[in-house]
Amino acid sequence: MKHIALILLALATAASAQQKLVPTKDAPGMKDYPGMPRYEGSTIVLQSEQKFGELGLQIGGLSAPNSNDPKEVRKVEGRTHRSTYLLLNLGAGKRSTLEIARNYEMAFKEAGFAAIWSGGDREIRNGPPRQYYGVPELDHQLMTTGLKERRYFCMEKGGLFAAIFIAARSWDHPMLPSSEANPWKQHVTIPQESVVIQVDVVNTRPMEEKMVHLSAAEMQKSLSSSGKVAIYGILFDFNKADIKPESAPTLAEMASLLKAEPNLKVLVVGHTDNVGTFEFNEDLSKRRAKAVVAELAAKHGIAAERMLPLGASFMAPVTTNSTEEGRALNRRVELVAR
């Protein structure tokens, strides 16, 4: 009897420990795609992105009652991003996939998105249309095993496409440390009575041209209104401070600004994304700022004492560093009036 009691105690302890390893907060380093809503109480468990990929949007029902093939698929290409959320769905707060889908649809419509197509359990294939996704599958079994109720819809806003797949589950799903898709690096479990929400985003829009070629007049306007101007047209190779030749038009506009405003003194501040250590990026951003000052002085005759080069590393991002698009926006040179 003593041995049985010890075994039962060990099992109870193991079960208690296992329960503590259910994800209750976002996985390390993961954040929402900028401007995308999330359902209250859900946490990010998986995430991936590609600079250029393809997403197949299901935009019609299935081709036949027992088929697993949609009638029509619209393929969109661009920068792709996928976030997979977990929502524990227990007790009095239990939510249906329909309720979650309607909340998402309302939130997207309020953000300016227009509906393309939506479907319920009998209208969509078993899990997201796997072969149409350009974003690598992170854990396909999580999205296809033990599902009991599913919803799907896709929407669009000015070249930004979003596809949302919502599935209620009834199967414990272990994510082991050996799995590359497990960001916790320890054994965690996606439990029964949970809802998995997969949000895929494709940005088909090119980077806005005005971010690359600001005129001297536009720079002056920003300096007058806010005391600073972000400049994206000065380009460097990765982890280097040598100015690339295609930066010449932007440097010429900066020189025109400083010549037209002879009393203007500025801080020339280099900014980076958060790839690498703060100290490395602080040095890199300052070397890039010094390179800009040297170029303006040597090739355009701007007095060096009017320009003070500084490096801010990644201490002042303008947006998230969790996407390639966001990191590109954070890599910049700013002129700050002084």
C-alpha positions in Angstrom: 0.0 0.0 0.0 2.9 2.3 0.8 4.4 1.8 -2.7 1.0 2.4 -4.3 0.6 5.7 -2.4 4.0 6.8 -3.4 3.3 6.0 -7.1 0.0 8.0 -6.9 1.7 10.9 -5.3 4.4 10.9 -8.0 1.7 10.8 -10.7 -0.2 13.7 -9.1 3.0 15.7 -8.8 3.8 15.0 -12.5 0.3 16.0 -13.5 0.6 19.2 -11.5 3.9 20.0 -13.1 2.5 19.3 -16.6 -0.4 21.7 -15.9 2.0 24.5 -15.1 3.6 24.1 -18.6 0.5 25.0 -20.5 1.4 28.3 -22.3 -0.2 31.3 -20.5 1.7 34.1 -22.2 3.2 34.9 -25.6 6.1 32.7 -26.6 9.5 34.4 -26.2 10.2 37.2 -28.7 6.8 37.1 -30.4 4.4 40.0 -30.9 1.3 40.8 -32.9 1.7 41.9 -36.5 1.4 45.8 -36.4 -2.2 46.9 -36.5 -3.7 43.4 -36.3 -6.2 42.7 -33.5 -6.1 39.6 -31.3 -8.9 37.9 -29.3 -8.8 38.8 -25.6 -7.1 36.2 -23.5 -5.3 34.5 -26.4 -1.5 34.0 -26.5 1.0 33.6 -29.4 2.5 30.1 -29.5 4.0 30.0 -33.0 5.2 32.6 -35.5 7.0 32.9 -38.8 7.5 35.3 -41.7 9.1 35.5 -45.2 10.3 38.5 -47.1 8.4 37.2 -50.2 6.0 34.3 -50.2 2.6 33.2 -51.5 -0.7 32.7 -49.7 -3.8 30.9 -51.2 -7.0 32.5 -50.0 -10.0 30.2 -50.1 -12.7 32.3 -51.7 -15.5 29.8 -52.3 -16.9 26.6 -50.7 -15.7 23.0 -51.4 -16.0 21.6 -55.0 -18.2 18.8 -53.8 -19.9 17.7 -50.5 -17.2 15.2 -49.6 -14.4 16.9 -51.2 -11.4 18.5 -49.5 -10.7 20.9 -52.4 -12.1 24.4 -52.5 -14.0 25.6 -55.6 -11.7 28.6 -56.0 -8.4 29.9 -54.5 -7.0 33.3 -54.9 -3.2 33.5 -54.7 -1.6 36.6 -53.3 2.2 37.3 -53.2 4.3 39.6 -51.0 5.7 39.8 -47.5 4.1 37.0 -45.5 3.6 36.7 -41.8 1.9 34.0 -39.7 0.9 34.1 -36.0 -0.7 31.1 -34.3 -2.7 32.0 -31.1 -4.0 29.7 -28.3 -7.1 30.5 -26.3 -8.0 28.3 -23.3 -11.7 27.6 -23.6 -13.0 26.4 -20.2 -15.8 26.9 -17.8 -18.2 29.9 -17.8 -16.0 31.8 -20.2 -16.2 29.2 -23.0 -16.6 30.7 -26.5 -17.8 29.2 -29.7 -15.7 29.6 -32.9 -18.6 31.5 -34.4 -18.4 34.1 -31.6 -14.7 34.4 -31.9 -14.9 34.8 -35.7 -17.6 37.5 -35.5 -15.4 39.4 -33.0 -12.5 39.2 -35.4 -14.6 40.2 -38.4 -15.9 43.3 -36.5 -12.4 44.3 -35.4 -11.0 44.0 -38.9 -13.9 45.9 -40.4 -13.3 48.7 -37.9 -9.7 48.7 -39.0 -10.8 49.4 -42.6 -10.7 45.8 -44.0 -13.3 44.6 -46.5 -14.6 41.0 -46.5 -13.6 38.7 -49.3 -15.1 35.3 -48.2 -16.0 33.4 -45.0 -17.1 29.8 -44.3 -18.0 27.4 -41.6 -17.1 23.8 -40.8 -18.8 22.2 -43.8 -17.5 24.8 -46.3 -13.8 24.7 -45.6 -11.2 22.0 -46.0 -9.7 20.0 -43.2 -7.4 22.7 -41.8 -6.0 25.6 -43.7 -5.3 24.9 -47.4 -1.8 23.6 -46.6 -0.4 23.4 -50.2 -1.3 27.0 -50.9 0.7 28.5 -48.0 4.1 30.0 -48.9 4.8 30.5 -45.2 6.5 27.4 -43.8 4.2 25.1 -41.8 5.3 25.4 -38.2 3.2 22.6 -36.7 0.6 21.2 -39.1 -0.6 18.6 -36.7 -1.6 21.3 -34.3 -3.9 22.7 -37.0 -5.4 19.5 -38.2 -5.7 17.0 -35.3 -8.6 16.8 -32.9 -10.6 19.6 -34.4 -14.3 19.7 -33.7 -15.5 23.1 -34.9 -13.8 25.4 -37.5 -14.3 28.9 -39.0 -12.4 30.8 -41.7 -12.5 34.2 -43.3 -10.3 36.4 -45.4 -10.3 40.2 -45.8 -8.3 42.9 -47.7 -7.3 46.5 -47.1 -5.4 48.4 -49.8 -3.2 45.5 -50.8 -2.9 44.1 -47.3 -4.5 40.6 -47.1 -5.5 38.7 -43.9 -6.7 35.1 -43.6 -8.0 33.9 -40.2 -8.6 30.2 -39.4 -10.2 29.4 -36.1 -10.5 25.8 -34.7 -11.9 24.4 -31.5 -9.8 21.4 -30.4 -10.4 18.3 -28.3 -6.9 16.8 -28.1 -3.9 17.3 -25.9 -1.0 18.3 -28.2 2.6 18.1 -26.8 5.3 20.4 -28.1 8.6 18.9 -27.2 12.0 20.6 -26.9 13.3 18.6 -29.9 10.8 20.4 -32.1 12.2 23.4 -34.0 8.7 24.9 -33.8 8.8 25.0 -30.0 10.0 28.4 -28.9 9.9 27.6 -25.2 12.7 25.0 -25.5 10.9 22.8 -22.9 8.0 20.5 -22.8 4.7 22.3 -23.1 1.2 21.1 -23.9 -1.6 22.7 -26.0 -4.5 21.3 -23.9 -7.9 19.9 -24.7 -10.8 22.4 -24.7 -8.7 25.1 -26.4 -9.1 27.2 -29.5 -6.3 27.7 -32.0 -6.4 30.9 -34.1 -4.1 31.2 -37.1 -3.7 34.7 -38.6 -1.9 34.9 -41.9 -1.0 38.4 -43.4 0.3 39.1 -46.8 1.5 42.7 -47.6 1.5 43.0 -51.4 2.3 46.7 -51.3 5.8 47.9 -52.2 7.6 50.2 -49.8 6.3 53.7 -50.2 8.5 55.7 -52.6 8.3 58.8 -50.4 10.3 56.9 -47.7 13.3 56.8 -50.0 13.4 60.2 -51.7 12.5 63.1 -49.5 13.0 66.5 -51.0 14.8 69.4 -49.2 11.4 71.1 -48.9 9.8 68.0 -47.3 12.7 67.7 -44.9 12.4 71.4 -43.9 8.7 71.0 -43.3 9.2 68.1 -41.0 11.9 69.9 -39.1 9.7 73.0 -38.7 6.7 70.9 -37.4 8.4 68.3 -35.3 12.0 69.3 -34.9 13.3 66.2 -36.7 13.0 64.3 -40.0 13.5 60.5 -40.6 15.5 59.8 -43.8 15.4 56.4 -45.4 17.3 57.1 -48.7 20.8 56.7 -47.2 21.8 53.1 -47.8 24.5 50.9 -46.3 25.6 47.3 -46.7 24.7 44.9 -43.9 26.6 45.8 -40.7 28.8 48.3 -42.5 29.1 52.1 -42.5 30.1 52.7 -46.1 27.5 54.8 -47.9 26.3 53.1 -51.1 26.3 55.1 -54.3 22.5 55.1 -54.7 22.3 57.3 -51.6 23.6 60.3 -53.7 20.2 61.9 -54.5 19.1 61.9 -50.8 22.5 63.4 -49.7 22.1 66.1 -52.3 18.6 67.0 -50.9 20.1 67.1 -47.4 22.8 69.4 -48.6 20.2 71.7 -50.3 18.3 71.9 -47.1 21.4 72.9 -45.1 22.5 75.5 -47.7 19.1 77.0 -47.8 19.1 77.3 -44.0 22.7 78.6 -43.2 21.9 79.1 -39.5 20.5 75.6 -39.0 22.6 73.2 -36.9 21.6 69.6 -36.6 22.2 66.3 -34.9 22.8 63.6 -37.4 21.5 60.5 -35.6 21.9 56.9 -36.8 19.2 54.3 -35.9 19.3 50.6 -36.3 16.9 47.6 -35.9 17.4 45.2 -32.9 19.4 42.5 -34.7 22.6 42.1 -32.7 23.6 43.6 -29.3 22.8 47.1 -28.2 26.5 48.0 -28.0 27.3 46.7 -31.5 24.4 48.7 -33.0 25.3 51.8 -31.0 28.8 51.7 -32.5 27.4 50.9 -36.0 24.8 53.7 -35.9 27.4 56.3 -34.8 29.8 55.2 -37.5 27.0 55.6 -40.1 26.1 59.0 -38.8 29.8 60.1 -39.0 29.9 58.8 -42.6 26.9 61.0 -43.5 28.6 64.1 -41.9 31.9 63.3 -43.7 30.1 62.9 -47.0 28.1 66.2 -46.7 31.3 68.1 -45.7 33.6 66.6 -48.3 31.3 66.5 -51.3 28.8 69.3 -50.6 30.8 71.8 -48.7 28.6 71.8 -45.5 30.6 72.9 -42.5 31.2 69.9 -40.3 30.7 71.9 -37.1 27.0 72.4 -38.0 26.5 68.6 -37.8 26.9 66.5 -34.7 26.9 62.7 -35.4 25.4 60.4 -32.8 24.4 56.8 -32.6 21.1 55.7 -31.0 21.4 52.0 -31.6 17.8 50.6 -31.4 16.7 52.7 -28.4 14.1 54.7 -30.4 12.2 52.4 -32.8 9.4 54.0 -34.8 7.5 50.6 -35.0 7.9 46.9 -34.1 11.1 45.0 -34.7 9.2 41.7 -34.9 8.7 41.9 -38.7 11.2 42.6 -41.5 9.0 45.5 -42.6 9.2 47.0 -39.2 12.9 46.5 -38.9 13.4 48.3 -42.3 11.4 51.3 -40.9 13.6 51.4 -37.8 16.9 51.5 -39.9 17.2 55.2 -40.7 19.1 58.4 -40.3 17.4 61.3 -38.6 18.2 65.0 -38.7 17.3 66.7 -35.4 17.3 70.5 -35.1 19.5 71.9 -32.3 
